[in-house]
Each structure stands twice: as C-alpha cells, then as structure tokens.
C-alpha cells in the first residue's frame, strides 16, 4: 500500500512508530504535514495539493491531527474521504471527540457513565455553578486543552469562583466537572483499534498533582481491564465513530467512568509500558480495510489524486 501519515512533526515518537511499522509491513509510506495542504473544491472532482504540487497515489491516510489545528486538519481528512482515500480516523469522528462538550453529551446520552459536568454560557453566577456540582473541590477544563493543559483543580469554593471568573473574563469556554477524589490521581487508558482493546495501562499522577498525564510526570503500569471496562471503552469509540482511539477512564465509588476519548492518542507511553506494537495494529487495521473495499470504492492506481 501507499500510506500517508498526516503529522506536523515527523520526529515525534508516535509518527515514527507508525512510519516504521508501515515499512516493516512492506508498504510505501511518507509523512505529510496536514497544514501544508491546499484544499481545492470544484464541481464533481475534489482535489488536494501538497506544497503546491499534485499528490502521488495514496491508498490510506493515518491522521495525527493535533488539537491546535483540528479545524483545518479535519477539513483535509474530509477531503481525502471525498476522494475515496481510506482513513483510519474519519473527519466526523475527530470533530465529535475533539469537542469535549459534544463528546460528553453523546457518551452520556448513550448510557455511559461520566463525571457530573456543567457547561454554561452565562458564567456570571459562579457560586450557582459550583453548587450544581455539590461544591468544591471540582475540576475546571478549557474545551481546547490537551495533555492536561487547560485543566485545573479548584480545591475550595473561593478558588473555584476566582478561576471561573477569570476564564469568563477571557471569554474562554470551559467545563466544570466533579472531582473524583477516590481515584487518587489515577486513571486508566485503553487503546482501541477496530473495535478491540489492544493495550491498556494505569496512569498515576505524581505526588502533589491530580493530572495523571505522562507528559506531566505521571507514572504508568500495565493493567488488565475488567470485561465491563473493555466493553465501555469499545462502546465509547463506537458512539463517536472512532476506529483508532485512546479512551481514558476513572474508577470511582459509582463504578468506572469515561473521562475522555482521544482521536489522536500518543503511542509512546502505552507502547513502552505494555510492550504492545500498537502502531503495527493500526497498520494491520488499514490493510484489512483496504483489502475489504468493494471495487467501486477502489481508485485507479495510475491516476493522481
């Protein structure tokens, strides 16, 4: 196959892991910066240019779209879809999962348990919002944050009011979420590929920190999820239409809760922790999908996209 990995940084561990896995499987692969595409919209023939030139033949793309360029990156993925190029993560699924509010709405409406969450357009009455969650401590999340950025713990009502008013004054949309104290800074990450949990780990925040992200000094260990937790992770990806995703969960007194679903999860922490070749699983998924395409979905290998 001819595979393009859409990534802004070819040196990132995740990008390199996917690149090497594709090469080991005998595929032709290149890394393409999704911010360097030009989207050409014309009657009956969607097109893309890369660095001003026509694209070579591509069978499949593997999007690694960062949150900071989600809108344009998603538009590029959608254009590839219109050109009948297979993608391991489709554009609509990226949009649904990247929008933290929409993601939680979809998961909750489907019956999955999530931490109690409040979102309000008018944030002037901060105490009212705090009371809706049963008081402090509580977690405040910017809708655009990743890797634990834009996530703060307000340990008192005074701190919560101050943070709410600060974010509101900056016109930054944010969520308020109940703090699951019994989780003790620990969460679970399940990596799902094509409807199957291929690897899972437990992450523990460092002392004095409630965010378990490995980027923030958290520690990780391999873990076997319960059948119920595996089913939750798989259902979450199905609801959002994701075939490749990282699902973060918290263990609470009310049972396991879905915290977040990431359409472009990092591979470094979980591959090194579990020793599972997750990149190879993603490539194998692309291979199966291409081989199962109907003739009408396949492109002429001699044509340019």
PyMOL commands that set and color helices and strands:
alter all, ss='L'
color gray80, all
select helices_A, chain A and resi 13-24+34-36+67-82+91-98+100-109+126-132+157-169+181-183+214-216+227-240+268-274+278-291+295-297
alter helices_A, ss='H'
color red, helices_A
select strands_A, chain A and resi 2-6+28-32+37-40+47-50+53-54+60-63+86-87+117-118+138-142+151-154+174-178+186-193+196-204+219-222+244-252+255-262
alter strands_A, ss='S'
color yellow, strands_A
deselect
rebuild
show_as cartoon
